[in-house]
């Protein structure tokens, strides 16, 4: 097992380093002149930003002050999605680059951009002159011919022969001759610049979606055992709030305002509320005291609570007015049972999910709704006759194409699906872990409306 973990770590480091080398090559080496200021600045940036990312990812685990976590979090976390989409857009640009250069080789063009193709190193080497490699030294030093007499036919200006002549630029006496921009350098700058703009635009739009707050999504779920009196019962499902060094009190307030505006009958917070201790984030969670629902607000732990001091957070959540369901169930007036189980991460400390305790010896003729952070426990829910499981955890993948990876580890990534007689609904979550960015998986708070066939 240790060998497998080490191999995975080596593979991750190799991919991470390889991505940075690729970005440096395409955005720095291929677009700047050797020894220039731009190349030095780009090189430092490309190899400094990953260090900030590693620092942001590890700072909370090594006990650095929370204020320093906040300083490291913005550049460190944001660089990760920027790197991802730089690589993806640059890979798209490879096809554009190849086609452009191939077409340009077949169509000679006038001007500096159409200069003969040379490698970037050749085009940028210090002391490089405007001569082509094929030009013999003797030709370069040959004495100029005597100028023709004014008015003679030979005085008519004609373009000199040879490919270099089209790019000949006259300089003022005593001034150094300007270096031409090779075709390859020009194409690299256009493709690289476009890829950078597209990556930054993608990340910027994704960050805006998170920082503005989640949107309300509405889903109707029919339950065969639900009595008529509970028809139309609305549960506001919110998961993966992820309060931390970036998302703070303002984020919580936006979520609370959205939930209250939806006027649910019950609020269910299904885990991963925080990424930090009560001491650091207690104040950020205070707006949860403003939640309003006729049948109250309930909470179950997620895996991140166990990274942040689950016992302290369960106590603090209770102080905020939410009722933690720690492998227990309550009867909701109107005709269904609401149960909650601890997250699987709690098994490491002996506080994992206990389905028998939460769902045992109940009236199986009543409809049941289970709050469980991770969708993977759906098979336990099916065994215990649960009618509806409400989960989060997946973020819907958060950053495309992360949804394809999420599908490998979860039975359902987002939305409503049926497993036997049990339905599973997975919300994408209201926040974001790590970078405050979502692409292809917008944040949401889902209002699940229960429907009775007897209505």
Buried (B, 14 or more C-beta within 10 A) or exposed (E): EEEEEEEEEEEEEEEBEEBBEBBBBBBBBBBBBEEEEEBEEBBEEBEEBBEBBEBBBEBBEEEBEBEEBBBBBBBBBBBBBBBBBBBBBBEBBEEBBEEBBEEBEEEEEEEBBBBBBBEBEEBBBEEBEBEEEEBEEEEEEEEEEEEEEEEEEEEEEEEEEEEBEBBEEEEEEEEEEEBBBBBBBBBBBBBBEBBBEBBBEBBEEBBEBBBEBBEBBEBEBBBEBBBEEBBBBBBBBBBBBBBBBBBBBEBBBBBBEBBBEBEBBBBBBBBBBBBBBBEBBBEBBBBBEBBEBEBBBBBBBBBBBBBBBBEBBBEBBEEBEBBBBBBBBBEBEBBBBBBBBBBBBBEEEEBBBBBEBBBEEBEEEBBBBBBBBBBBBBEBBBEBBBBBBBBBBBBBBBBBEBBEEBEEEBBBBBBBBEBEEBBBBBBBBBBBBBBBBBBBBBBBBBBBBBBBEEE
